[in-house]
């Protein structure tokens, strides 16, 4: 299966493992803790990998057309 460049990055794979571990911990919390702090922690940990993936697509020639003249 084809992997994108970011999927081969060690930091991306570490962020995915961290997000999985946080999910495993938070899922065991009581309702109130999950519904308040838990959601925020899970969202934050999930966004790390998403930001790496999004950032890996940046830097195309079209994006820099106005910067480099």
URVENTA-V880102 format. One record per backbone hydrogen bond with DSSP energy under -1.0 kcal/mol. NH is the residue of the N-H (numbers start at 1). CO is the residue of the C=O. Records with the same first field share a line. If there is no record, write none. Layout:
# URVENTA-V880102
NH->CO  CO
This chain:
# URVENTA-V880102
8->5
9->6
13->9
14->10
15->11
16->12
17->13
18->14
19->15
20->16
21->17
22->18
23->19
24->20
25->21
26->22
27->23
28->25
29->26
34->30
35->31
36->32
38->33
39->34
40->36
41->37
42->38
43->39
44->40
45->41
46->42
47->43
50->46
51->47
52->48
53->49
54->50
55->51
56->52
64->60
68->64
